[in-house]
């Protein structure tokens, strides 16, 4: 591989990795700022209040115009499962050759 092509290839890797790491850092900071709220959501979902709200919604006691994605039967559970998968993925990350 000639020198110019090698430098261009390494420059492309440098640019792509820098951009990906910047996005990852921003996403991690955003997640960390919401971690406490996620614990509140988890407590709401597992503590019985979610079920009461869900039942009131099913009985038609909530306003029709109310945004209610949080009351979907799988929504919160899927979100919390996605969080667990992401945390497991991050815990398993290491640079090749490092343990």
C-alpha positions as CSV (number, residue, x, y, z in Angstrom):
1,X,0.0,0.0,0.0
2,X,1.5,3.3,-0.9
3,X,2.0,6.0,1.7
4,X,-0.8,8.4,0.5
5,X,-3.4,5.6,0.4
6,X,-2.4,4.4,3.8
7,X,-2.6,7.9,5.3
8,X,-6.0,8.4,3.7
9,X,-7.3,5.1,5.0
10,X,-6.1,5.9,8.5
11,X,-7.6,9.4,8.3
12,X,-11.0,7.9,7.5
13,X,-10.7,5.5,10.5
14,X,-9.6,8.5,12.7
15,X,-12.6,10.6,11.5
16,X,-15.2,7.8,11.8
17,X,-14.0,6.7,15.2
18,X,-13.8,10.2,16.6
19,X,-17.4,10.9,15.4
20,X,-18.7,7.6,16.9
21,X,-17.0,8.2,20.2
22,X,-18.4,11.7,20.4
23,X,-21.9,10.4,19.8
24,X,-21.4,7.6,22.3
25,X,-20.1,10.1,25.0
26,X,-23.1,12.4,24.4
27,X,-25.5,9.4,24.6
28,X,-23.9,8.2,27.8
29,X,-24.2,11.7,29.4
30,X,-27.8,11.9,28.4
31,X,-28.5,8.4,29.8
32,X,-26.7,9.3,33.1
33,X,-28.8,12.4,33.4
34,X,-32.0,10.3,33.1
35,X,-30.9,7.3,35.3
36,X,-32.7,8.6,38.4
37,X,-35.8,9.2,36.4
38,X,-35.6,5.6,35.0
39,X,-35.5,4.3,38.5
40,X,-38.6,6.3,39.3
41,X,-40.3,4.8,36.2
42,X,-39.2,1.3,37.3
43,X,-40.7,1.9,40.8
44,X,-43.9,3.2,39.2
45,X,-44.1,0.1,37.0
46,X,-43.3,-2.5,39.6
47,X,-44.9,-0.8,42.6
48,X,-48.6,-1.2,41.8
49,X,-49.4,2.3,40.7
50,X,-48.9,1.5,37.0
51,X,-51.4,-1.3,37.2
52,X,-54.0,0.9,38.8
53,X,-53.4,3.6,36.1
54,X,-53.7,0.9,33.4
55,X,-56.9,-0.4,34.9
56,X,-58.4,3.1,35.0
57,X,-57.4,3.6,31.4
58,X,-59.0,0.3,30.4
59,X,-62.2,1.3,32.2
60,X,-62.3,4.6,30.3
61,X,-61.7,6.8,33.4
62,X,-58.7,8.7,31.8
63,X,-59.1,11.6,29.2
64,X,-59.0,10.3,25.7
65,X,-56.4,12.9,24.6
66,X,-54.0,11.8,27.3
67,X,-50.7,10.5,25.9
68,X,-50.5,7.0,27.4
69,X,-47.6,5.2,25.9
70,X,-46.3,4.4,29.4
71,X,-49.5,2.4,30.0
72,X,-48.9,0.0,27.1
73,X,-48.6,-3.5,28.4
74,X,-45.1,-4.0,27.1
75,X,-43.7,-0.5,26.8
76,X,-42.0,0.1,30.1
77,X,-41.0,-3.6,30.4
78,X,-39.3,-3.4,26.9
79,X,-37.6,-0.1,27.9
80,X,-36.2,-1.5,31.1
81,X,-35.1,-4.7,29.3
82,X,-33.3,-2.5,26.6
83,X,-31.5,-0.7,29.4
84,X,-30.3,-4.0,30.9
85,X,-29.1,-5.2,27.5
86,X,-27.2,-2.0,27.0
87,X,-25.6,-2.1,30.4
88,X,-24.6,-5.7,29.9
89,X,-23.1,-4.8,26.5
90,X,-21.1,-1.9,28.0
91,X,-19.9,-4.1,30.9
92,X,-18.6,-6.6,28.3
93,X,-16.7,-4.1,26.2
94,X,-13.0,-4.2,26.2
95,X,-10.3,-3.4,23.7
96,X,-9.0,-6.4,21.8
97,X,-6.0,-7.8,23.6
98,X,-7.1,-6.4,27.0
99,X,-8.8,-8.3,29.7
